[in-house]
Amino acid sequence: MKGLASEHAEQVTFVQWFRRQHPSVRIFAIPNGGQRNVVVAGKMKAEGVSRGVPDLYVPAWGLWIEMKRTKGWALSPEQRDWIGYLGGLGHTVIVGKGADDAIRQVQAFASRL
């Protein structure tokens, strides 16, 4: 998959687009992923970080966004569980397969608001 943008790059592109298109609507990242040393990981877990929570949240819209690369991705069991839980609470969860896909899904979602 040489040349395939990382999940990080896809998320950065998406967030930049979102903030340009919806400057009055807040979006923030949930720091669940990434490599950390054991001490930092333990502290974050004690503070409430939970594996599988979607990457981004838009509070005004009750919208969660899980970002993935365009290819070679899969949802973990924990991510599937969180998506089901949040959906059961009436929230919307989008799984963006790259920035372009996430943008399309958010545009469709926002058009129904």
Phi, psi and omega in degrees: 000038179300136180086354179283129181297144178288163175301321178302311181298319179297318181293318179300314179300315180297312182297319177300316178299311183302313182293330175288317184283329185228064187298338181266358180254125183275140176226140177216158182267149175257116186280067182266331187266187175095160179273132179222155175286166187300319182296311181296317179300318179296318178297315181295320178296317178297329179282350176115003176297133182236127178301134174099347178297137180305157187291325188227152177222138175243094187302319183298335183252357185059037187245125175251145181228122173259119181266139176226165171289168181289332180218157175076029181245162174205149174278138176282162175304322179294322178294318178299319180297313179297318180300316177296317179298310181296319176299321178295336177274358180094006176278160174256136176236126177252135171254108182270117178271074186096164183299316182299317179294317179298318178300313179302314182293321179291321177299316179296317178299310183295330180291343180265357181283000000 
